């Protein structure tokens, strides 16, 4: 009984552990490479009596501007691993006679683009209006690290690789495995909470938790992991592009205009959710 319980826990949380280990391995590999580049400086620091911990902290500080490159590399390794797990799970469910959701036609994905873009803008603006970003020092440090890389690296990494990786891990494998032992609502809540905590700081936790709910919604409505992947890519691209070209700053030259634009985007989100409900067929859970 205990073995079955442990096996179930490992099956549920295995994808998260694998992603965490890959991230740790890639970060360690980058650190070792960077230490090799800095070896003359490290030797000099050791001669001056600096301890190993202080040297390690110095190396990690210099690695911060390369956060996007590390995340992109980790995502690149994680994606094929999660695809294997995802496809294996689908094969097992089919063999067990579990009904598979019907996939929606590609033309219906236009609504996802609108929903994800509007949600990204509305949530970012709400964070700025509430001044949450200003009081979260950890977020400010993370933001500086994320936006210190070249624009094209952020587009490829944050815009494509990271969203694909995270959706395969959290929605494609983890969420679907949770649904094997829990109701869709419980699986959704657990996934959203863990996805929020995974992002580390208050601002990103709030944003990630809400966006996770949106991603699960489109996944259930469209019946394909391509739907949350598309939503995540669109949201991240909007965030990267708007930040790069100062669109968010431009909105806040007048707080009233920012508020109006936020209300418009929030209304558009609501309308798009209703539209998606109308154009898609009920999920398997809804038909029970």
C-alpha positions as CSV (number, residue, x, y, z in Angstrom):
1,X,0.0,0.0,0.0
2,X,2.8,2.4,1.0
3,X,4.7,1.4,-2.1
4,X,1.7,2.2,-4.3
5,X,1.3,5.6,-2.6
6,X,5.0,6.4,-3.1
7,X,4.8,5.3,-6.7
8,X,1.8,7.5,-7.3
9,X,3.5,10.6,-5.7
10,X,6.6,10.0,-7.9
11,X,4.4,9.7,-10.9
12,X,2.6,12.9,-10.1
13,X,5.6,15.0,-9.1
14,X,8.2,13.3,-11.3
15,X,7.9,15.7,-14.2
16,X,8.5,18.7,-11.8
17,X,11.5,17.0,-10.3
18,X,13.0,16.2,-13.7
19,X,12.6,19.8,-14.8
20,X,14.1,21.0,-11.6
21,X,17.1,18.7,-12.0
22,X,17.6,19.7,-15.6
23,X,17.6,23.4,-14.6
24,X,20.1,22.7,-11.8
25,X,22.3,20.7,-14.1
26,X,22.3,23.4,-16.8
27,X,22.9,26.2,-14.2
28,X,25.9,24.2,-12.8
29,X,27.3,23.6,-16.3
30,X,27.1,27.4,-17.0
31,X,28.7,28.1,-13.6
32,X,31.6,25.7,-14.3
33,X,32.1,27.2,-17.7
34,X,32.0,30.7,-16.3
35,X,34.4,29.8,-13.5
36,X,36.8,28.4,-16.2
37,X,36.6,31.8,-18.0
38,X,37.3,33.6,-14.7
39,X,40.0,31.2,-13.4
40,X,42.8,33.8,-13.4
41,X,40.5,36.2,-11.3
42,X,39.5,33.3,-9.0
43,X,43.1,32.4,-8.4
44,X,44.0,36.0,-7.6
45,X,41.0,36.2,-5.2
46,X,42.1,33.0,-3.4
47,X,45.6,34.4,-3.0
48,X,44.1,37.4,-1.4
49,X,42.4,35.2,1.1
50,X,38.8,35.2,-0.2
51,X,36.9,32.1,0.9
52,X,35.2,29.6,-1.5
53,X,31.7,30.8,-0.5
54,X,32.5,34.4,-1.4
55,X,34.0,33.4,-4.7
56,X,30.9,31.3,-5.5
57,X,28.6,34.2,-4.7
58,X,30.7,36.5,-7.0
59,X,30.4,34.0,-9.8
60,X,26.6,33.7,-9.4
61,X,26.3,37.5,-9.4
62,X,28.1,37.7,-12.7
63,X,25.9,34.9,-14.1
64,X,22.7,36.9,-13.3
65,X,22.8,38.8,-16.6
66,X,22.8,35.4,-18.4
67,X,19.6,34.2,-16.7
68,X,17.8,34.1,-20.1
69,X,20.5,32.0,-21.8
70,X,20.4,29.5,-18.9
71,X,16.6,29.3,-18.9
72,X,16.6,28.8,-22.7
73,X,19.2,26.1,-22.5
74,X,17.3,24.3,-19.7
75,X,14.1,24.5,-21.7
76,X,15.8,23.1,-24.8
77,X,16.9,20.1,-22.8
78,X,13.5,19.7,-21.0
79,X,11.3,19.9,-24.1
80,X,12.3,16.5,-25.7
81,X,12.2,14.8,-22.3
82,X,8.6,16.1,-21.6
83,X,7.5,15.2,-25.1
84,X,8.5,11.6,-24.5
85,X,6.6,11.5,-21.2
86,X,3.6,13.3,-22.7
87,X,3.3,10.9,-25.6
88,X,3.9,7.9,-23.4
89,X,1.0,9.0,-21.1
90,X,-1.3,9.4,-24.0
91,X,-0.5,5.9,-25.3
92,X,-1.2,4.5,-21.8
93,X,-4.5,6.3,-21.5
94,X,-5.6,5.1,-25.0
95,X,-4.6,1.5,-24.0
96,X,-6.6,1.8,-20.8
97,X,-9.7,2.9,-22.9
98,X,-9.8,6.4,-21.4
99,X,-11.7,8.7,-23.9
100,X,-9.5,11.3,-25.4
101,X,-10.7,14.9,-25.9
102,X,-11.7,16.1,-29.3
103,X,-9.2,18.6,-30.7
104,X,-10.6,21.9,-32.0
105,X,-9.9,23.3,-35.5
106,X,-7.0,25.5,-36.0
107,X,-9.1,28.6,-37.1
108,X,-10.5,28.7,-33.6
109,X,-7.0,29.4,-32.1
110,X,-7.4,33.1,-33.1
111,X,-9.5,33.6,-30.0
112,X,-6.5,32.3,-27.9
113,X,-4.2,35.0,-29.3
114,X,-6.7,37.7,-28.3
115,X,-7.3,36.3,-24.9
116,X,-3.6,35.8,-24.0
117,X,-2.6,39.2,-25.3
118,X,-5.4,41.0,-23.5
119,X,-4.8,39.0,-20.2
120,X,-1.1,39.8,-20.3
121,X,-1.7,43.6,-20.7
122,X,-4.5,43.7,-18.2
123,X,-2.5,41.8,-15.5
124,X,0.7,43.8,-16.1
125,X,-1.2,47.0,-15.8
126,X,-3.0,45.9,-12.7
127,X,0.3,45.1,-11.1
128,X,1.7,48.5,-11.9
129,X,-1.5,50.3,-10.8
130,X,-1.4,48.4,-7.5
131,X,2.3,49.3,-7.2
132,X,3.1,45.6,-6.3
133,X,6.2,45.6,-8.6
134,X,7.7,48.5,-6.7
135,X,7.5,46.9,-3.2
136,X,8.8,43.4,-4.3
137,X,12.6,43.7,-4.3
138,X,13.0,40.1,-5.4
139,X,10.9,40.8,-8.5
140,X,13.0,43.9,-9.3
141,X,16.2,41.8,-9.1
142,X,14.6,39.1,-11.3
143,X,13.3,41.7,-13.8
144,X,16.7,43.3,-14.1
145,X,18.3,39.9,-14.8
146,X,15.6,38.9,-17.3
147,X,15.8,42.1,-19.3
148,X,19.6,42.4,-19.3
149,X,19.9,39.9,-22.3
150,X,19.8,40.9,-25.9
151,X,16.3,41.3,-27.3
152,X,16.6,38.3,-29.7
153,X,17.6,36.0,-26.9
154,X,14.5,37.1,-24.9
155,X,12.3,36.5,-28.0
156,X,13.7,33.0,-28.6
157,X,14.1,32.0,-24.9
158,X,11.2,33.7,-23.0
159,X,9.0,34.0,-26.1
160,X,9.2,30.4,-27.4
161,X,11.4,27.9,-25.6
162,X,10.4,28.6,-22.0
163,X,6.6,28.6,-22.7
164,X,6.8,25.3,-24.6
165,X,8.8,23.7,-21.8
166,X,6.6,25.0,-19.0
167,X,3.4,24.0,-20.7
168,X,4.6,20.5,-21.4
169,X,5.8,20.1,-17.8
170,X,2.9,21.7,-15.9
171,X,-0.2,21.3,-18.2
172,X,0.9,18.5,-20.6
173,X,2.2,16.0,-18.1
174,X,1.7,17.2,-14.4
175,X,-1.9,18.4,-14.8
176,X,-3.0,15.4,-16.8
177,X,-1.5,13.0,-14.3
178,X,-3.3,14.9,-11.5
179,X,-6.6,14.4,-13.3
180,X,-6.0,10.6,-13.1
181,X,-6.5,10.7,-9.3
182,X,-8.4,14.0,-8.7
183,X,-11.3,16.0,-10.2
184,X,-10.5,18.6,-12.8
185,X,-11.2,21.4,-10.4
186,X,-8.7,20.0,-7.8
187,X,-6.1,19.3,-10.4
188,X,-6.5,22.8,-11.8
189,X,-6.2,24.4,-8.3
190,X,-3.1,22.4,-7.4
191,X,-1.5,23.1,-10.8
192,X,-2.1,26.8,-10.5
193,X,-0.7,27.0,-7.0
194,X,2.4,25.0,-7.8
195,X,3.0,27.0,-11.0
196,X,2.7,30.2,-9.0
197,X,5.1,29.1,-6.3
198,X,7.5,27.8,-9.0
199,X,8.0,31.5,-10.2
200,X,9.4,32.5,-6.8
201,X,8.5,36.1,-6.1
202,X,5.1,37.8,-5.2
203,X,4.6,39.6,-8.5
204,X,5.3,36.6,-10.7
205,X,3.4,34.3,-8.3
206,X,0.2,36.3,-8.7
207,X,0.7,36.7,-12.5
208,X,1.6,33.0,-13.0
209,X,-1.3,31.7,-10.9
210,X,-3.9,33.6,-12.9
211,X,-2.3,32.9,-16.2
212,X,-2.1,29.2,-15.3
213,X,-5.9,29.2,-14.8
214,X,-6.3,30.7,-18.3
215,X,-4.0,28.1,-19.8
216,X,-5.9,25.2,-18.2
217,X,-9.2,26.8,-19.5
218,X,-8.0,26.8,-23.1
219,X,-6.4,23.4,-22.7
220,X,-9.8,21.9,-21.6
221,X,-11.7,23.8,-24.3
222,X,-9.4,23.0,-27.2
223,X,-8.4,19.5,-26.2
224,X,-4.8,19.9,-27.2
225,X,-1.6,21.0,-25.4
226,X,-1.0,23.2,-28.4
227,X,-3.7,25.6,-27.0
228,X,-1.9,26.5,-23.7
229,X,1.4,26.5,-25.5
230,X,0.0,29.1,-28.0
231,X,-1.5,31.2,-25.2
232,X,1.8,31.1,-23.2
233,X,3.9,32.1,-26.2
234,X,1.6,35.0,-27.1
235,X,1.5,36.3,-23.5
236,X,5.3,36.1,-23.2
237,X,5.9,37.7,-26.6
238,X,3.6,40.6,-25.7
239,X,5.4,41.1,-22.4
240,X,8.8,41.0,-24.0
241,X,8.0,43.2,-26.9
242,X,6.0,45.8,-24.9
243,X,8.7,46.0,-22.3
244,X,11.5,46.4,-24.9
245,X,9.7,49.2,-26.8
246,X,8.4,51.0,-23.7
247,X,4.7,50.4,-24.4
248,X,3.8,49.7,-20.7
249,X,5.7,52.9,-19.7
250,X,3.9,54.9,-22.4
251,X,0.5,53.7,-21.1
252,X,1.4,55.1,-17.7
253,X,2.2,58.6,-18.8
254,X,-1.3,59.2,-17.6
255,X,-2.7,56.8,-15.0
256,X,-6.3,57.5,-16.1
257,X,-5.5,56.3,-19.6
258,X,-3.7,53.3,-18.2
259,X,-6.8,52.5,-16.1
260,X,-9.1,52.8,-19.1
261,X,-6.9,50.6,-21.3
262,X,-6.8,48.0,-18.4
263,X,-10.6,47.9,-18.2
264,X,-10.8,47.5,-22.0
265,X,-8.4,44.6,-21.9
266,X,-10.2,43.0,-19.0
267,X,-13.5,43.3,-20.8
268,X,-11.9,41.9,-23.9
269,X,-10.7,38.9,-21.8
270,X,-14.3,38.3,-20.5
271,X,-15.8,38.6,-24.0
272,X,-13.2,36.2,-25.5
273,X,-13.8,33.6,-22.7
274,X,-17.5,33.7,-23.5
275,X,-16.7,33.5,-27.2
276,X,-14.4,30.4,-26.7
277,X,-17.2,28.8,-24.6
278,X,-19.5,29.3,-27.6
279,X,-17.2,28.1,-30.4
280,X,-15.8,25.0,-28.7
281,X,-17.5,21.8,-27.8
282,X,-18.0,20.8,-24.1
283,X,-15.0,19.1,-22.5
284,X,-15.2,15.4,-21.4
285,X,-15.5,16.6,-17.8
286,X,-18.4,18.9,-18.6
287,X,-20.4,16.2,-20.4
288,X,-20.3,13.9,-17.3
